[in-house]
Amino acid sequence: MEYKKAILIIRNKDYALDGMRSALGLAVENMYAYAHLLDTQIDKLDDNNLDRLEMLRDMEGEIYSNVKANQETNGFEAMSLEELGEKLREMTVVIPYGII
């Protein structure tokens, strides 16, 4: 059985934490799940959200960002817009999340 791969692309700070929780929920449902905070900076994660990030990583998921502050403050993996384009080719499902 081939597992599906999903990525949530988050461009709105107000939906960032919810999108990260949704990625974890997809991972729990046996999907490879990722999220990318695109051009969006968020505040430092609290302990609960850091735990969720670690749980997602334990399930082979990841949170990416092209914003250096997110990488430094929250430990998100760096991924440029160009790298995101390459990653999208691997995905079964692409979810633009929190678009207003």
C-alpha positions as CSV (number, residue, x, y, z in Angstrom):
1,M,0.0,0.0,0.0
2,E,1.4,3.4,-1.0
3,Y,0.8,6.1,1.5
4,K,-0.5,9.5,0.4
5,K,1.5,12.6,0.9
6,A,-0.1,15.9,1.8
7,I,1.2,19.4,2.2
8,L,-0.6,22.4,3.7
9,I,0.6,25.8,2.4
10,I,-0.1,28.4,5.0
11,R,0.2,32.1,4.1
12,N,-1.8,33.6,6.9
13,K,-0.4,33.9,10.5
14,D,-3.9,33.6,12.0
15,Y,-4.2,30.0,10.6
16,A,-0.6,28.8,11.2
17,L,-1.2,26.9,14.4
18,D,-4.4,25.4,13.2
19,G,-2.7,24.3,9.9
20,M,0.1,22.7,11.9
21,R,-2.4,20.8,14.0
22,S,-4.2,19.7,10.8
23,A,-0.9,18.4,9.4
24,L,-0.5,16.3,12.6
25,G,-4.1,15.0,12.2
26,L,-3.3,13.9,8.6
27,A,-0.1,12.1,9.9
28,V,-2.2,10.3,12.5
29,E,-4.5,9.1,9.6
30,N,-1.4,7.4,8.0
31,M,-0.5,10.1,5.5
32,Y,2.9,11.7,5.1
33,A,2.0,15.2,6.1
34,Y,3.9,18.5,5.8
35,A,3.1,22.2,6.2
36,H,4.9,25.2,4.7
37,L,4.6,28.6,6.2
38,L,5.1,30.7,3.1
39,D,6.1,34.3,3.6
40,T,4.5,34.2,7.1
41,Q,6.3,34.8,10.4
42,I,4.8,33.5,13.6
43,D,5.6,34.0,17.3
44,K,7.6,31.5,19.3
45,L,5.7,28.3,19.8
46,D,4.5,27.4,23.3
47,D,5.3,24.0,24.8
48,N,2.0,22.4,23.5
49,N,2.8,23.4,19.9
50,L,6.4,22.3,20.3
51,D,5.1,18.9,21.4
52,R,2.9,18.7,18.3
53,L,5.8,19.6,16.1
54,E,7.9,16.8,17.6
55,M,4.9,14.3,17.3
56,L,4.7,15.3,13.6
57,R,8.4,14.7,13.1
58,D,8.1,11.3,14.9
59,M,5.6,10.4,12.1
60,E,8.0,11.5,9.4
61,G,6.3,14.8,8.8
62,E,7.8,18.3,8.9
63,I,7.0,22.0,9.1
64,Y,8.9,24.1,6.6
65,S,9.2,27.9,6.1
66,N,11.0,30.3,3.8
67,V,11.1,32.9,6.6
68,K,14.4,32.8,8.5
69,A,12.9,34.0,11.7
70,N,10.6,30.9,11.8
71,Q,13.6,28.7,11.3
72,E,15.6,30.3,14.1
73,T,12.8,30.8,16.6
74,N,10.8,27.6,16.1
75,G,13.2,25.2,14.5
76,F,11.2,24.9,11.3
77,E,13.2,23.4,8.3
78,A,14.3,25.8,5.7
79,M,12.6,25.5,2.3
80,S,12.7,28.2,-0.4
81,L,9.9,28.8,-2.8
82,E,11.8,27.0,-5.5
83,E,12.3,24.0,-3.2
84,L,8.6,24.1,-2.4
85,G,7.8,23.8,-6.1
86,E,9.9,20.7,-6.3
87,K,8.2,19.2,-3.1
88,L,4.8,19.8,-4.6
89,R,5.6,17.4,-7.4
90,E,5.9,14.6,-4.8
91,M,2.5,15.3,-3.1
92,T,-0.7,13.5,-3.6
93,V,-2.7,16.3,-2.0
94,V,-1.9,20.1,-1.9
95,I,-4.0,22.1,0.5
96,P,-3.9,26.0,0.4
97,Y,-4.7,26.6,4.0
98,G,-6.3,29.7,5.6
99,I,-6.7,31.8,2.5
100,I,-8.8,34.8,3.1
